[in-house]
Amino acid sequence: MVIITLLLTRSVYPLRLGSKAGKKYVDWVKDNPPDNSITKILSIGVGSTEDGDILVIGINQIMPGKEKEALELAAKQNVFLSTEVEGLKIKSEVIWDLAEAYKIIGMSGPDT
């Protein structure tokens, strides 16, 4: 079985701020280049919400044992972007493999 832990980030912002949000993300990456020893980008999707806002979903693979570092980096990025782009709503969360999620609560998971 392959165990993979994901970092899922969901960003929502008004359409009128698309260019500003994109520029601020580029600024962030220039000053904080990706560290593939912590996370690796798997996918970035762009769509819209029911209200017509821009929706960006990023999925990164978290390298084994790097959950804390990944969440710290995501939190710093999220604070930067949300303070730079008024109206931006952003959230990051870890998505665990079922067996790994059960380990967090001191149990072994069901056989799947």
C-alpha positions, 0 to 999 in steps of 0.5 A: 500500500502506498501511503500519501499525505496531502496538503489541500489549499482552497482559495476564494476571491472576487473576480476583480482581484484575480490579477492582484492575487496572481501577482501577490502569489508570484511575489510570495514564490520569488521570496519563498521558492518551493522546497521539494523536500517538504512538499511537491505540487501535484495539481492546481485547479481553477474554477468558480464558486456559485457566487461567481468568485474565483476558486483555486484548489492546490494539492501538494504531496507532503513528504514523509515526516514533513507535516509540521513544516508543510503546515507552517509554510502554508500558514505563513503563505496564507497570512501573507496572501490574505493580508495582501489581497482584501477579500481573499479567503484561504484555508489549508488542511492535511489530508491523511491516508486512512491508516495514518489518520488512525495512528494520530488518535492512537488506533489502528484503522479498519482494513480497507 
